[in-house]
Amino acid sequence: MIEQEHPQQVCNILAVETSCDETSVAIVQNGKKVLSNLVSSQIETHKAFGGVVPEVASRKHVESITLMIEEAINESGLSLQDISAVAVTEGPGLVGALLVGIMAAKSLAFALDKPLIGTHHIAGHIYANNLVADIQYPSLALVVSGGHTELVLLEREGQFKLIGSTRDDAVGEAYDKVARALGFPYPGGPYVDNLAMEAASAVELPRVWLEPGSYDFSLSGLKSAVLNVVNQKKMRGDEPMTAEIARGFQEAVVEVLVEKAIRAVRAYGVRQLLLCGGVAVNKGLRKTLTERCEREQIELLIPPFEYCTDNAAMIGAAAYLKWKNGEFSGLDIKGDPSLSLEKWSVADSTTIG
């Protein structure tokens, strides 16, 4: 739904994020200034199950969402009357978890008689970069998270074009599966990253490039290669070489991610490369990409750790794009696990009205 409305001089967006296993509420001013950003993680709860249990995640969101909203308001120093709009992650994500946040946001927007802005989770990860620096267009986003591995072209503000994505596992999923094979608990990604950074050598593992010129990714074959190495060593009674396997896996993942991102930067002539998503906290990836961009003289933006993992501040930053363009959601929005990033793009203002 598009409405012609001029934004206020100061826009305070209360944002809600409940797409997976973090409950988060933030207040973001004019898409840039974070007045509060509270995150309640459920990692300890889900560790016992070896992964996120959707029904448990939804119940935990229900238990904490009201208190989180109250605390975010108090921490911001604002009152409810100062809120300009309410934003919420509409998708993608776990449908039950999404619905908890959406119902809370709908209720608050209705009670305050304020606009509601359904927001795309990956748009949030991308625009987390805008909380710490000004994004220059055109730019390219390398999105790496538990459920997404994508290259996204931003030809102008709020316009998203998917040029590459994973054909099977996302990077975060592959890390967790490899970590499990190496005997680490959930979430296993940080264990693999830390071991890889400490290892003196690496087990050689394949790089999956796919067809010449493709910007897509594939990680299932690499994951299988790791499992083969682990199983062969077990059958021979050899030492597991856990650190060397972790480094070999990480190097294989990072090399392909970095090379394809750099190639896309050159092909599309973008002004900046943005690293986004929960796996953007990975030390090996951050270090390698930073060093490569310095050599290639490419401007690289990476959000600080607190804006890489799921948080509501990033949702407030992305929602501001819709606010500026007067694009608001109806109170009939539902959680959409397969919400398209390209379709969520801000409308071209030249075609409105």
N, C-alpha and C positions, 0 to 999 in steps of 0.2 A: 504494500500500500504506500503510495507516494503522496505526500502533502506538501504544498508550497508554504514554507514557513521559514522566516529568517531566524538563525540561531541567536541566542542571547549573547551579550558581551562575555559573560562568564557561564560556562556550561559545566555543571557538576553531574557526572553520570555515576549512579550507583550500579555496580556490575556484580553479577552472580555467576559463578562457575561451579558446576557439579557434573561434568561430563564423565568422570571415571571415579577415582578413589581419593580425590582431594575436594574438600568443601572450602570454597573461597568466596569472600565478599570484599570488594574494594570500592573506593570512591576516587574517581579520576577527574581532574579539572582540565577542560579544554584538550582532552586527548593526550596530554603530556605530563601533567603534574600529579603525582600519586599522593593523595591526602591520607589514605589508609589502604592497606592490602593485607588482609588476614587469611591465613591458610591453615586448615586443619587436615593433617594427613592421616590416612587409614593404613599405612604400610604395616604397622605392627599387628593390626587385626588380620590382614590378609596373608601375612607371612606363614601362619599356621596351615594355610591351604595351598601354599606354593604358587599363588597367583590371585588376581582379583576375582572375587565371587560377586556377580552383579547384584543379587538379592541383598547380600550383606552390605554392599556399598550404598544401595538405596536407603536402607534402614539407618545407616550412620549419617547420611545426609539429612534425613528427617530429624534425627536427634539434635543436630547442631545448627541447622540453617537459621533459625529465628535468632538464636543467641549471637551468631556470627554477624547478622545484619545489624543488630543493636550495637555490638562492639565496634563494628566498622564506622557507624555513624558517630559514636562517642569519640573514637580515636581521631576522626577527621576534623573535629571541632565545629562541624556544621550541625544544622538541625534538619529534620525531614523536609521542612519547608524550603530549604536551600537546594534540594535535589531537582535537577532539570529533567532527567529521564532515568528510566530503569532499563538496564541491559542484562541479557542473560544468554548463556550458551544454548543455542537451539540445536546444534549438531556439529559434526558427528560426535558419537559417544555411545555409552550404554543407555538404552532407551529409558529404563527405570530411573537411573541416576539423573538423566537429563530432565525428566518430568518433575522431579523434586524441586530443582532449581527454577524450572519454568513456572510451576504453580506458585512458588513463593514470589517470583518476580511479577507475575500477573496480578497477584493479590495486592502487592505493594503499589504497583502502577495504578491499579483501579482505585485503591484507597486514597492515593495522593492526587489522582486525576492528572497523571503525568504520562508522557509518551513511553511506549514499550519498544525496545529494540532487540529483536532476535538476532543473535550474532554467531558467526561461524568460528568454530574452535581454532582452525588453522589460520584464519585471518588474524585471530588474536595472537597466535604464536609469531606470525610475521610482524605484526605491528607492535609487538613488545620492543622491537628495535627502536621504534619512534619515541619510546619513553626515555631513551638515553641519548639519542642523536636524531638529526633530521634526515629522513629517508629522501634520497635524490632519485628522480625518475629519468629514464627507465632503470629499474633495478631487477636483480634476480635473487630469489630466496631459495636456499637449500634447507628444506624442512626435514628434520630427522627426529622421530619420536617413537613411542611404543607401537603406534598403529599406522604411522605414515612415514614414507620416504619419498620425497617429491622435489622436483625443480619447478619453481613457479615464477613466471615472468610477470613483472608489474610494469606495464607500459605507461601508466599514469596512476595517480593516487586512487586506491580502492578498486583498481581493475586487475583481475587475476587471470592468468592464462597458464594452464598446466602444460608443460613441455616434456615432462618425464616423471615416471612414478615406479614404484616397485611392482613387479609382476607376481610376487609371492609374499615372503616375510618382509616386514618392516625392520629397520635396523634395531630398534629396541627389542622387538620380539626375538630376533636372531641372537642378540646378546644374552637375553634371559635363558634361551634354550641351550646355548653353549655353556653358560654358567651352571645350569642344572647338570649337564653332562660332566662338568669338572668338579661337581660336588658342592657348589655354593648355594646358599638359600636365596629365596626371592626377596627383593629384586636383585638379580645377579649382575646386571650391567656394571655397577661401580666396582665390584670385585674383579671382574675381568679387566676393566680399565686400569685399576691400580696395579694388578699383577703385570699387565703388559708394559706399563711404564717402568717397572722394576727389573724386568727380565733382561739378561745379558745377551740372549740370542733368541731366534725365532724359528719355529717349525714352518717350513715352506708350505704354503697353502695356495690354492688357485685364485686368480682374479677373474671375476665374471664380467666381461665387457659387453656381451650380447652382440647384436648386429653393428656393423660399422656405422657410425653416425648416430646411434641410438642414445637417448638420454634416459632410458629406463634402467632400472636396477633389478637384480635378482640375487637373493641371499640364501635360498633354500639349498642350493648345491654346495655352497661354502659351509653351511651348517652341517650338511651330511659329511663333508670331507673331514671336519673336526671330529665328528662322531666315529668315523672310520679310524682315525689316528688313535683316539682314546681306546676303542675296542681292540685294535691290534696290539697295543701295548699291554692291555689287560690280559689278552690271550697268551702273550709271550712272557708274562710275569715281569715286565720291565717297569722301571720307575715311570710314573705318569707324565713327568715333564710339564706340569700344569702351567707354570709361568711362561715357558717357551710356547706352548700351544696358545695361551691367551694373547701373547704378543703377535704370533703369526696370524691369528684370526683378526686382531685389531688392525694390523698393518694391511691385510687384504681388504678389509672393509673400507678403511680410511683412504687408501690409495684410489679406489674406484670412485668414491664420493668426491674426493678433491679433484681428480682429473676431469670427471664429467662436469663438475661445477665450473671449473676454469675454462673448459672448452666452450660451455654455453655462454659464459661471460663474453668471450671473444666473438662468438658467432652472432650474438644479439646486440653487441655494442652497448652494454649497460654501464651505468655510472657507479653502481655499488653492488657488492655481494652481501647478502644478509644470511646469517646462520640462525636457524630457529628451531624450537622444539625441545623436548625434554632431554634428548641425547646430545644437545648442544653443550651440556655440562661436561661431556666426555673430554678428559684432558688431552688424550692423544689426538682427537679430531681437532680440537681448538688449536693445539700447538702446530700441527702439520698444516692446517689451513691458513693460520696466521703467517707462518714462515713462507708458504708458497705465494700468498697474496703480496707480501712484502717484496719478494723477488720479482713478481710479475707487475708490480706497481698497480695493484687493484685495491680499491678502498673496501675494507671489510668491516661490517658491523656485527658484533656479537653481544647480546644482552648479558647483564650480570646473572649469576646463577639463579637468584630469586625470581627472575622474570623468564627463565628458560622452562622450568617445570610448570605444570598447570597452576594458574593463578588468575584471579579476577581482574587484576590491573590490566593485563593484556586484553581482556574482553572489553574493558572500558575504553582502551585506546582504539580498538577496532570499531567499536560502536560509534565513536565520535565521527567516523567517516559518514555513517548513515545520518547522524544528527545534522551535520553540516548540509547534507543534501535533502533534508526533510523527508527521509524514508523511514517510516515507522511501521511497526508490526501491529496486527490486530490482536485482540485478547483470545482469539481462537487458535493461536499458534500451538503446535505440538512438537514434541521431541522428534528429530529426524536424524537417525543414525547414519544415513547416507546423503546428508545435505551436501550439495555441490558447491565447491568454492567458487567456481567460475560463475555459476548462476547467482551466487550471493553478492557478486561484485556490485559496487555502487553504480547506479544508473548514470548514463552519459547526460550531463546537465543540458547539453545542446538539444536533446530530444525530448526534454520535459516541457510540457506546456506549449 
